[in-house]
Amino acid sequence: MVQDFKKFVMRGNVIDLAVAVIIGGAFGKIVSSFVNDIIMPLIGVILGGIDFKTLRWVIKPAVGETPEVAMLYGQFIQNIVDFVIIAFVIFMMIRLIEKAKKKPEPAAPAAPAEPPADIILLTEIRDLLKK
C-alpha cells in the first residue's frame, strides 16, 4: 500500500496539480491586491469618491453591544471584479497554450484499398453480362 501511494504521489499529474494550487493561491492574492488597492479606488474616484469597502445595506442597526446586521454588497462587487480578472487571465493562458501546441499535420489521403477477390470477380461478371 505504501508503494502504491508513493507511485501515486510521484506521478507527474499530482505534482503538477500541487504546484498549480500553490501558484493559483499566490496569484489570487496578487489579483485581490490589484483589485482592492488599484482598480476599485480608481472606479470609486470615477464614480464620485465611493469607497466600495464601506458600501453596505444595513438590515438591522447596532443596538448597544449587538453589532449591526448588514449586507456588504461593496465587498461582493470587489469579489466579482476579482473573479472576472482571474477568469480572463486563465482564459488567455489556456488560449496561449492551445496555440503553442503543435497541430498534427493532416495525413495524406490513403490510396483506396484493393477490393476483396469476390468483389473483383462479381465486377468482372457484371461487366461481361453488360457486353
Buried (B, 14 or more C-beta within 10 A) or exposed (E): EEEEEEEEEEEEEEEEEEEEEEEEEEBEEEBBEBBBEEBBBEBBEEEEEBEBBEBBEEEEEEEEEEEEEBEBEBBEBBEEBBEEBBEEEEEEEEEEEEEEEEEEEEEEEEEEEEEEEEEEEEEEEEEEEEE
